[in-house]
Amino acid sequence: MKNAHLSRTVPILLFLLPASGSFAQGKPDAGWPNYGNDRGGTRYSPAAQIDRSNVGQLKVAWTFRTGALPHDEELDKKAAFEATAILVDSKLFLSTPYDHVIALNAETGAKLWEFDPKLELPYGASEVTSRGVSAWRDSHAKAGAPCALRVFIGTLDARLIALDGATGKPWGNRPHDGRKTA
């Protein structure tokens, strides 16, 4: 029954304050890099931009439709959007029920890239749900280096995929400098 409210496409909404409290005025290091924000999954944000006095003034800034459905009539009945978008480097990263990973410009909602893992779902899959993505930054990488920011997704067909946060291209099977990486 959790799918009863899932529409044919999953909308992503971003709410912002009117001009006096716009997105651009947030802390430059503000983000939400993991499902629960921090490594402990506390779901706490130190951001103070929205509070009880101004929450009623929030307005829709933009809407994005993933186009995740329709995919497969039988599997779509089991599909559920249960992912939390993450915010890193002014980009929102999210996953669809079929594990497509999408990067959006957080300010405008424009799609930057989309990755399709080309799932191989077994017949009779019990659920079609992605819990989202997570991000990791290589603190030793030079600015602009490939995969300096990696976005990870665990797929429905039991794979762990790392993507370049800038391009959406899969990371792996590449020569490296011998350092251990995530």
N, C-alpha and C positions, 0 to 999 in steps of 0.2 A: 504494500500500500504506500510505501515511501515514494513511489514513482508517480503517484496520482497528480502531483503538482508540477511534474517535469514537462515543460513545453517542448515543441519540436526543435527549438534551438535554446541554448542556455544563455540568458543574458547576463552580462557582467556590468554592474553599475558602480560608478565612482561618485561619491557625494563630496561636495566642497562647500565651504562657506562663501557667502557673497564676497565681493571684492575686498572688503576690509580684512578678510582672513583667508586669502587665497592659498592654493597649494604651494606656490613658489616661495611663500614666506616660511615654510617649514624648515626645521633644522637640516643642514646639508647632509648630515650623517644619519638622518631618520630613515628607517627602513623596517622591513618585516621579512627577514631572510629565510625563515623556516616556518613550518606549519604552526607552531605555537609561539612564534617570534624569536625566542632565544633557545639556546641549547637545552635548557631545562623545560621548555614547553610551557612557560608560565602564562603566556598570552597577555603579558603586561607591556604597555607602551608608555615611555616617559613623555611622549608628546603631550603638550598642554594646549594645543591650538583649539581643540573642541572640548567644551565643558558643558555643564548643566545650563549655563546662562545663554549659550548660543547654539546648542544642538538643534533647536527648533527652527533655526534659520538655514539649515542645510538644504541644498538644491541639487538636483541631478546635473552633473557636469558633462557626462557623456555615457553612452551605452554601447556595449560591444556584444554581438551575437556570435557565438562560436561556430554555429553551423554543424554541431556535433551529431544532431539527429535530423533526418532519419538515416540510419546506417544499415541495420538488419532488423527486419520486423520482429522476429522472435527475441533477439537480444535487446532491442530497444525497450521492450517491456520490463527488462531487468536493469535498465540503465538508471543511474542516479548521479547527480552532480553533488559531490560531497567534498570538493577540494577547496582549500583556502589559497587564494592568490598570495604570492609573496612579492615584496617590493625591495629591489636592489638596484642601485645606480639609476634611479628614476625610471626603472622599467618594472612593469608587472609581469610576472611569469605565472602561468596557470596551466592546468591540464584538464582535458575533457574526459567524460566517462570512458572513451575509447583510447585514452592515453596520448592523444595529440598534445604536444606542448606548444603553447602560444606565448609570444613575448609582445607586450604592448607598451607604447609610450604612455607612461602614467599620467601625464598632463593632458594629452589630447585623445587618448584611446586608440590611436592609430596602430594597426598591426605592423610589427617590425619583422617578425618571422614566425613560421609554424613548422613543427617537426612531426611527421607521421611515422610511428615506429613499425607500421605494417604488422599489426598483431596477427598471431595465429591462434585464434581462440578455439578451444575444443568444443565439439558439439555438446550442448547441454550445460554450458557454463552457468554456474549458479548465480553470478552477479557480474554486472558491468559497471564498475565504479573505480574511480581514481581518487586517491586521498591527497593528491597534489604533488608538488615538486619541492625540492630544497636546493639551496645554492651554497657554493663553497668558493672562496677566493684563494688563489695561490699567492701567498704573501711574498714569494721570491720571484714572481714573474714580473717582467718589465711591462710598463704601461703599454697597452695595445697589443701585447703578445697573444697569440692564439690560446684560447682556453684559460686565460688568466682568471676568468670567472666561469665556473662550471655549474650547470643546472642539471640536477639528477632526477630521474623518474624510475620508479619500480613499476614494471608493466604487468598487465593481467596475465601475460604468458610467461611470467617468471624471469624477466631479464631486468638488469640494472643498467640504465643507459645514462651516460654523461654527455652533455651537450655544451658546446661553446656558447656562453651567455651572450656574446656579441652577434653570432651568426646563426645559431641553432644547428650547426653541423655537429654530428657525433664525434666524440673524443675517444681515442683508443686506436690500437694497432698503429701507433706512430712512434718514430724514434724519440727517445727522451734522453735526458742527461744523467740518468741513473738515480736521481733523487726519488724517494718514495713519495707518491702522490695519493690523493684521496681516491 
